[in-house]
Amino acid sequence: MKRAMTIRIEEITCYGYHGVLPEEQVLGQEFRVSLELALDGAPPAEDQLSETVDYRRAVELVCKIIEGKPRRLLETVAGEIAAALLEIGGIGAVRVAVCKAHPPIPTVKGGVTVELSRRKGN
């Protein structure tokens, strides 16, 4: 039986300029991203970072995308994050949740989240 390992990273918080409304792309807002990284290999035999995925790299990548080029759709942002994460060695599949914490909809208080899953080769 193959041993699987998952790393979860909750609520990476960055400021970005994504959204359909022009003011969202001018004023910007807070985004929260949560990740689930399914690792290709078995858990480390030794207590060495070189035997696993350095999740700091995943966090840096998320912030670079959120803080980067404005996109209209959360779906686009989530897809770009997923594609970039799958380029990191040792990651076989990802689940990405991108939350617009304060959408410009008065009746929504808990944010709007888009979640997607991707596997290497898909």
LOLUM-871371 format. One record per atom (N, C-alpha, C, O): residue number from 0; residue in three letters; x, y, z. Coordinates in pm, whole numbers, plus 50000, padded with zeros to 5 digits. Layout:
N
PT     i    aa       x       y       z
PT   NUM   ALA       X       Y       Z
...
% end
This chain:
122
PT     i    aa       x       y       z
PT     0   MET   50084   49882   50000
PT     0   MET   50000   50000   50000
PT     0   MET   50089   50125   50000
PT     0   MET   50179   50138   50083
PT     1   LYS   50063   50214   49908
PT     1   LYS   50140   50338   49897
PT     1   LYS   50098   50434   50009
PT     1   LYS   49980   50456   50033
PT     2   ARG   50197   50491   50075
PT     2   ARG   50168   50588   50180
PT     2   ARG   50156   50726   50117
PT     2   ARG   50243   50768   50041
PT     3   ALA   50049   50794   50149
PT     3   ALA   50026   50928   50094
PT     3   ALA   50049   51033   50202
PT     3   ALA   50034   51008   50321
PT     4   MET   50087   51150   50156
PT     4   MET   50109   51261   50249
PT     4   MET   50051   51387   50188
PT     4   MET   50066   51413   50069
PT     5   THR   49985   51465   50272
PT     5   THR   49923   51591   50229
PT     5   THR   49971   51703   50320
PT     5   THR   49983   51686   50441
PT     6   ILE   49999   51818   50259
PT     6   ILE   50030   51939   50335
PT     6   ILE   49914   52036   50312
PT     6   ILE   49878   52065   50198
PT     7   ARG   49856   52086   50421
PT     7   ARG   49751   52188   50412
PT     7   ARG   49806   52321   50463
PT     7   ARG   49872   52326   50567
PT     8   ILE   49778   52426   50389
PT     8   ILE   49818   52561   50428
PT     8   ILE   49691   52643   50428
PT     8   ILE   49624   52655   50326
PT     9   GLU   49657   52701   50542
PT     9   GLU   49529   52771   50558
PT     9   GLU   49546   52923   50557
PT     9   GLU   49633   52978   50623
PT    10   GLU   49461   52988   50482
PT    10   GLU   49443   53134   50482
PT    10   GLU   49571   53215   50463
PT    10   GLU   49606   53298   50546
PT    11   ILE   49639   53189   50353
PT    11   ILE   49748   53277   50311
PT    11   ILE   49680   53409   50274
PT    11   ILE   49592   53410   50187
PT    12   THR   49717   53518   50336
PT    12   THR   49647   53644   50317
PT    12   THR   49735   53742   50241
PT    12   THR   49845   53776   50285
PT    13   CYS   49684   53788   50125
PT    13   CYS   49757   53880   50039
PT    13   CYS   49660   53987   49989
PT    13   CYS   49539   53971   49996
PT    14   TYR   49716   54095   49938
PT    14   TYR   49636   54204   49882
PT    14   TYR   49651   54203   49732
PT    14   TYR   49762   54200   49680
PT    15   GLY   49537   54205   49662
PT    15   GLY   49541   54201   49517
PT    15   GLY   49435   54289   49454
PT    15   GLY   49357   54354   49524
PT    16   TYR   49434   54291   49322
PT    16   TYR   49348   54382   49246
PT    16   TYR   49260   54306   49147
PT    16   TYR   49245   54347   49032
PT    17   HIS   49202   54195   49191
PT    17   HIS   49122   54110   49104
PT    17   HIS   48974   54139   49123
PT    17   HIS   48928   54166   49234
PT    18   GLY   48900   54133   49013
PT    18   GLY   48756   54151   49021
PT    18   GLY   48701   54204   48891
PT    18   GLY   48774   54256   48807
PT    19   VAL   48571   54191   48876
PT    19   VAL   48501   54234   48755
PT    19   VAL   48479   54385   48756
PT    19   VAL   48486   54450   48652
PT    20   LEU   48452   54440   48873
PT    20   LEU   48423   54584   48882
PT    20   LEU   48551   54666   48871
PT    20   LEU   48654   54630   48927
PT    21   PRO   48544   54778   48798
PT    21   PRO   48664   54862   48781
PT    21   PRO   48726   54906   48915
PT    21   PRO   48848   54910   48928
PT    22   GLU   48643   54937   49012
PT    22   GLU   48699   54983   49141
PT    22   GLU   48776   54872   49213
PT    22   GLU   48866   54901   49291
PT    23   GLU   48742   54747   49188
PT    23   GLU   48817   54637   49248
PT    23   GLU   48960   54634   49194
PT    23   GLU   49054   54601   49266
PT    24   GLN   48975   54667   49067
PT    24   GLN   49107   54665   49006
PT    24   GLN   49186   54792   49034
PT    24   GLN   49306   54799   49005
PT    25   VAL   49120   54893   49090
PT    25   VAL   49188   55017   49128
PT    25   VAL   49219   55019   49277
PT    25   VAL   49332   55047   49317
PT    26   LEU   49120   54989   49360
PT    26   LEU   49136   54995   49505
PT    26   LEU   49199   54869   49564
PT    26   LEU   49273   54876   49662
PT    27   GLY   49170   54755   49503
PT    27   GLY   49222   54629   49554
PT    27   GLY   49149   54584   49679
PT    27   GLY   49062   54653   49731
PT    28   GLN   49186   54465   49726
PT    28   GLN   49124   54409   49846
PT    28   GLN   49202   54288   49894
PT    28   GLN   49296   54242   49829
PT    29   GLU   49163   54239   50009
PT    29   GLU   49227   54123   50070
PT    29   GLU   49175   53993   50008
PT    29   GLU   49055   53978   49983
PT    30   PHE   49267   53902   49983
PT    30   PHE   49233   53768   49936
PT    30   PHE   49295   53668   50032
PT    30   PHE   49404   53689   50084
PT    31   ARG   49222   53559   50056
PT    31   ARG   49273   53451   50141
PT    31   ARG   49276   53324   50058
PT    31   ARG   49178   53287   49993
PT    32   VAL   49389   53258   50060
PT    32   VAL   49407   53137   49980
PT    32   VAL   49443   53021   50073
PT    32   VAL   49532   53033   50157
PT    33   SER   49373   52911   50057
PT    33   SER   49405   52788   50130
PT    33   SER   49443   52681   50029
PT    33   SER   49387   52673   49921
PT    34   LEU   49541   52600   50067
PT    34   LEU   49596   52499   49977
PT    34   LEU   49595   52362   50041
PT    34   LEU   49608   52348   50163
PT    35   GLU   49578   52262   49957
PT    35   GLU   49602   52123   49996
PT    35   GLU   49695   52066   49890
PT    35   GLU   49659   52059   49772
PT    36   LEU   49813   52026   49932
PT    36   LEU   49916   51975   49841
PT    36   LEU   49933   51826   49865
PT    36   LEU   49976   51785   49973
PT    37   ALA   49898   51744   49766
PT    37   ALA   49917   51599   49775
PT    37   ALA   50057   51569   49722
PT    37   ALA   50087   51594   49605
PT    38   LEU   50140   51515   49808
PT    38   LEU   50279   51490   49772
PT    38   LEU   50294   51356   49703
PT    38   LEU   50223   51260   49733
PT    39   ASP   50389   51350   49610
PT    39   ASP   50413   51229   49532
PT    39   ASP   50476   51118   49615
PT    39   ASP   50441   51001   49598
PT    40   GLY   50566   51151   49701
PT    40   GLY   50646   51050   49769
PT    40   GLY   50594   51014   49907
PT    40   GLY   50494   51066   49955
PT    41   ALA   50667   50922   49968
PT    41   ALA   50637   50879   50104
PT    41   ALA   50687   50985   50203
PT    41   ALA   50769   51069   50167
PT    42   PRO   50637   50980   50325
PT    42   PRO   50689   51073   50427
PT    42   PRO   50840   51057   50442
PT    42   PRO   50894   50949   50420
PT    43   PRO   50907   51164   50480
PT    43   PRO   51054   51160   50491
PT    43   PRO   51101   51051   50587
PT    43   PRO   51044   51033   50695
PT    44   ALA   51205   50980   50548
PT    44   ALA   51266   50879   50635
PT    44   ALA   51355   50947   50738
PT    44   ALA   51371   50898   50850
PT    45   GLU   51411   51059   50699
PT    45   GLU   51497   51137   50788
PT    45   GLU   51428   51270   50816
PT    45   GLU   51332   51305   50747
PT    46   ASP   51474   51341   50911
PT    46   ASP   51417   51470   50947
PT    46   ASP   51484   51581   50867
PT    46   ASP   51546   51672   50923
PT    47   GLN   51471   51572   50732
PT    47   GLN   51540   51664   50643
PT    47   GLN   51442   51729   50546
PT    47   GLN   51361   51660   50483
PT    48   LEU   51448   51861   50533
PT    48   LEU   51362   51935   50441
PT    48   LEU   51380   51888   50297
PT    48   LEU   51286   51892   50218
PT    49   SER   51499   51846   50263
PT    49   SER   51527   51802   50126
PT    49   SER   51445   51678   50087
PT    49   SER   51439   51644   49969
PT    50   GLU   51383   51612   50181
PT    50   GLU   51305   51491   50154
PT    50   GLU   51156   51519   50134
PT    50   GLU   51077   51426   50118
PT    51   THR   51118   51644   50136
PT    51   THR   50977   51680   50121
PT    51   THR   50966   51809   50042
PT    51   THR   51065   51858   49987
PT    52   VAL   50847   51864   50037
PT    52   VAL   50822   51992   49969
PT    52   VAL   50835   52105   50071
PT    52   VAL   50776   52100   50178
PT    53   ASP   50912   52205   50037
PT    53   ASP   50925   52323   50122
PT    53   ASP   50803   52411   50097
PT    53   ASP   50796   52481   49996
PT    54   TYR   50708   52408   50188
PT    54   TYR   50582   52479   50165
PT    54   TYR   50596   52630   50166
PT    54   TYR   50504   52700   50125
PT    55   ARG   50708   52681   50212
PT    55   ARG   50731   52827   50201
PT    55   ARG   50731   52869   50055
PT    55   ARG   50687   52979   50022
PT    56   ARG   50782   52783   49969
PT    56   ARG   50783   52812   49825
PT    56   ARG   50640   52825   49771
PT    56   ARG   50613   52913   49690
PT    57   ALA   50550   52739   49817
PT    57   ALA   50410   52746   49774
PT    57   ALA   50346   52877   49821
PT    57   ALA   50271   52939   49746
PT    58   VAL   50375   52919   49943
PT    58   VAL   50321   53044   49996
PT    58   VAL   50372   53163   49915
PT    58   VAL   50295   53252   49880
PT    59   GLU   50500   53166   49887
PT    59   GLU   50559   53274   49806
PT    59   GLU   50494   53281   49668
PT    59   GLU   50466   53390   49617
PT    60   LEU   50472   53166   49608
PT    60   LEU   50412   53159   49476
PT    60   LEU   50270   53215   49477
PT    60   LEU   50232   53291   49389
PT    61   VAL   50193   53177   49579
PT    61   VAL   50055   53228   49592
PT    61   VAL   50057   53379   49603
PT    61   VAL   49981   53447   49533
PT    62   CYS   50141   53434   49689
PT    62   CYS   50145   53580   49707
PT    62   CYS   50187   53650   49579
PT    62   CYS   50135   53756   49546
PT    63   LYS   50280   53592   49506
PT    63   LYS   50325   53652   49380
PT    63   LYS   50208   53661   49281
PT    63   LYS   50193   53763   49213
PT    64   ILE   50126   53558   49274
PT    64   ILE   50012   53559   49182
PT    64   ILE   49902   53654   49230
PT    64   ILE   49848   53731   49151
PT    65   ILE   49870   53649   49358
PT    65   ILE   49765   53738   49411
PT    65   ILE   49807   53884   49396
PT    65   ILE   49725   53968   49360
PT    66   GLU   49932   53914   49424
PT    66   GLU   49980   54052   49418
PT    66   GLU   50018   54095   49277
PT    66   GLU   50054   54210   49255
PT    67   GLY   50009   54004   49182
PT    67   GLY   50051   54031   49045
PT    67   GLY   49940   54087   48958
PT    67   GLY   49854   54162   49003
PT    68   LYS   49946   54049   48832
PT    68   LYS   49856   54101   48729
PT    68   LYS   49708   54083   48767
PT    68   LYS   49665   53973   48801
PT    69   PRO   49630   54191   48762
PT    69   PRO   49487   54181   48794
PT    69   PRO   49413   54087   48698
PT    69   PRO   49437   54087   48577
PT    70   ARG   49325   54009   48754
PT    70   ARG   49237   53921   48677
PT    70   ARG   49093   53956   48712
PT    70   ARG   49064   54006   48820
PT    71   ARG   49004   53928   48620
PT    71   ARG   48863   53956   48643
PT    71   ARG   48797   53847   48728
PT    71   ARG   48710   53877   48810
PT    72   LEU   48837   53723   48709
PT    72   LEU   48768   53611   48772
PT    72   LEU   48854   53539   48876
PT    72   LEU   48973   53518   48856
PT    73   LEU   48791   53504   48988
PT    73   LEU   48859   53422   49089
PT    73   LEU   48897   53286   49031
PT    73   LEU   49000   53229   49068
PT    74   GLU   48815   53235   48940
PT    74   GLU   48844   53107   48876
PT    74   GLU   48977   53112   48802
PT    74   GLU   49053   53015   48804
PT    75   THR   49005   53222   48737
PT    75   THR   49132   53239   48666
PT    75   THR   49248   53241   48764
PT    75   THR   49351   53177   48741
PT    76   VAL   49232   53316   48872
PT    76   VAL   49338   53325   48974
PT    76   VAL   49365   53186   49034
PT    76   VAL   49481   53146   49047
PT    77   ALA   49260   53114   49069
PT    77   ALA   49276   52980   49128
PT    77   ALA   49345   52886   49030
PT    77   ALA   49432   52808   49069
PT    78   GLY   49308   52893   48902
PT    78   GLY   49370   52809   48801
PT    78   GLY   49518   52838   48783
PT    78   GLY   49598   52746   48767
PT    79   GLU   49554   52966   48785
PT    79   GLU   49696   53003   48773
PT    79   GLU   49776   52954   48892
PT    79   GLU   49889   52908   48877
PT    80   ILE   49719   52965   49010
PT    80   ILE   49787   52916   49130
PT    80   ILE   49806   52764   49121
PT    80   ILE   49916   52714   49147
PT    81   ALA   49701   52692   49085
PT    81   ALA   49710   52546   49075
PT    81   ALA   49817   52504   48974
PT    81   ALA   49898   52416   49003
PT    82   ALA   49817   52566   48857
PT    82   ALA   49915   52531   48754
PT    82   ALA   50058   52556   48802
PT    82   ALA   50147   52475   48779
PT    83   ALA   50079   52668   48869
PT    83   ALA   50213   52701   48919
PT    83   ALA   50258   52603   49028
PT    83   ALA   50374   52563   49032
PT    84   LEU   50166   52565   49117
PT    84   LEU   50200   52472   49224
PT    84   LEU   50239   52335   49169
PT    84   LEU   50329   52270   49223
PT    85   LEU   50172   52292   49063
PT    85   LEU   50203   52161   49005
PT    85   LEU   50339   52158   48938
PT    85   LEU   50389   52050   48904
PT    86   GLU   50400   52274   48918
PT    86   GLU   50535   52281   48864
PT    86   GLU   50641   52256   48972
PT    86   GLU   50757   52231   48940
PT    87   ILE   50602   52263   49097
PT    87   ILE   50696   52237   49206
PT    87   ILE   50718   52086   49216
PT    87   ILE   50622   52010   49224
PT    88   GLY   50840   52045   49215
PT    88   GLY   50872   51903   49226
PT    88   GLY   50818   51841   49353
PT    88   GLY   50824   51901   49460
PT    89   GLY   50764   51720   49340
PT    89   GLY   50714   51648   49456
PT    89   GLY   50565   51666   49481
PT    89   GLY   50508   51596   49565
PT    90   ILE   50500   51759   49411
PT    90   ILE   50357   51780   49428
PT    90   ILE   50284   51711   49312
PT    90   ILE   50310   51741   49196
PT    91   GLY   50194   51618   49345
PT    91   GLY   50122   51543   49243
PT    91   GLY   49982   51595   49216
PT    91   GLY   49929   51576   49107
PT    92   ALA   49922   51659   49316
PT    92   ALA   49786   51711   49300
PT    92   ALA   49768   51827   49398
PT    92   ALA   49835   51833   49501
PT    93   VAL   49678   51918   49365
PT    93   VAL   49652   52033   49451
PT    93   VAL   49502   52060   49459
PT    93   VAL   49425   52029   49368
PT    94   ARG   49464   52118   49570
PT    94   ARG   49332   52179   49583
PT    94   ARG   49358   52323   49626
PT    94   ARG   49432   52347   49722
PT    95   VAL   49299   52417   49555
PT    95   VAL   49321   52559   49579
PT    95   VAL   49187   52625   49607
PT    95   VAL   49092   52609   49530
PT    96   ALA   49178   52698   49716
PT    96   ALA   49058   52776   49748
PT    96   ALA   49099   52923   49757
PT    96   ALA   49181   52959   49841
PT    97   VAL   49041   53008   49671
PT    97   VAL   49070   53151   49671
PT    97   VAL   48945   53222   49719
PT    97   VAL   48838   53210   49660
PT    98   CYS   48960   53298   49828
PT    98   CYS   48848   53370   49889
PT    98   CYS   48866   53520   49874
PT    98   CYS   48969   53576   49912
PT    99   LYS   48766   53584   49816
PT    99   LYS   48759   53730   49816
PT    99   LYS   48691   53764   49948
PT    99   LYS   48569   53749   49962
PT   100   ALA   48769   53808   50044
PT   100   ALA   48723   53823   50182
PT   100   ALA   48610   53926   50198
PT   100   ALA   48522   53908   50282
PT   101   HIS   48614   54031   50119
PT   101   HIS   48515   54138   50132
PT   101   HIS   48463   54176   49994
PT   101   HIS   48498   54283   49942
PT   102   PRO   48381   54091   49933
PT   102   PRO   48332   54122   49799
PT   102   PRO   48239   54243   49801
PT   102   PRO   48177   54272   49904
PT   103   PRO   48228   54313   49690
PT   103   PRO   48143   54432   49686
PT   103   PRO   47994   54396   49671
PT   103   PRO   47925   54445   49582
PT   104   ILE   47949   54309   49759
PT   104   ILE   47808   54267   49762
PT   104   ILE   47763   54287   49907
PT   104   ILE   47805   54211   49994
PT   105   PRO   47679   54387   49935
PT   105   PRO   47645   54423   50073
PT   105   PRO   47591   54308   50158
PT   105   PRO   47613   54308   50279
PT   106   THR   47523   54213   50101
PT   106   THR   47463   54107   50180
PT   106   THR   47555   53988   50205
PT   106   THR   47517   53896   50278
PT   107   VAL   47675   53988   50147
PT   107   VAL   47771   53879   50169
PT   107   VAL   47873   53924   50272
PT   107   VAL   47951   54016   50248
PT   108   LYS   47873   53859   50387
PT   108   LYS   47963   53898   50496
PT   108   LYS   48080   53801   50516
PT   108   LYS   48180   53836   50577
PT   109   GLY   48066   53680   50464
PT   109   GLY   48169   53579   50489
PT   109   GLY   48265   53556   50374
PT   109   GLY   48346   53464   50379
PT   110   GLY   48257   53638   50271
PT   110   GLY   48346   53621   50156
PT   110   GLY   48286   53531   50050
PT   110   GLY   48185   53464   50071
PT   111   VAL   48351   53529   49935
PT   111   VAL   48316   53442   49823
PT   111   VAL   48440   53361   49789
PT   111   VAL   48548   53417   49773
PT   112   THR   48423   53230   49779
PT   112   THR   48537   53142   49756
PT   112   THR   48516   53056   49632
PT   112   THR   48408   53002   49609
PT   113   VAL   48621   53045   49553
PT   113   VAL   48625   52952   49441
PT   113   VAL   48727   52846   49477
PT   113   VAL   48838   52877   49518
PT   114   GLU   48689   52720   49462
PT   114   GLU   48779   52610   49493
PT   114   GLU   48792   52519   49372
PT   114   GLU   48693   52488   49305
PT   115   LEU   48914   52475   49345
PT   115   LEU   48933   52380   49236
PT   115   LEU   49044   52283   49270
PT   115   LEU   49129   52310   49355
PT   116   SER   49040   52168   49203
PT   116   SER   49142   52064   49222
PT   116   SER   49205   52033   49087
PT   116   SER   49137   52034   48984
PT   117   ARG   49335   52006   49090
PT   117   ARG   49408   51969   48969
PT   117   ARG   49510   51860   49004
PT   117   ARG   49562   51854   49116
PT   118   ARG   49537   51774   48907
PT   118   ARG   49640   51672   48920
PT   118   ARG   49744   51694   48811
PT   118   ARG   49714   51752   48706
PT   119   LYS   49865   51649   48834
PT   119   LYS   49966   51655   48729
PT   119   LYS   49917   51578   48609
PT   119   LYS   49863   51468   48622
PT   120   GLY   49936   51635   48492
PT   120   GLY   49895   51569   48369
PT   120   GLY   49753   51601   48327
PT   120   GLY   49709   51555   48222
PT   121   ASN   49679   51678   48407
PT   121   ASN   49540   51717   48372
PT   121   ASN   49532   51865   48345
PT   121   ASN   49425   51916   48315
% end
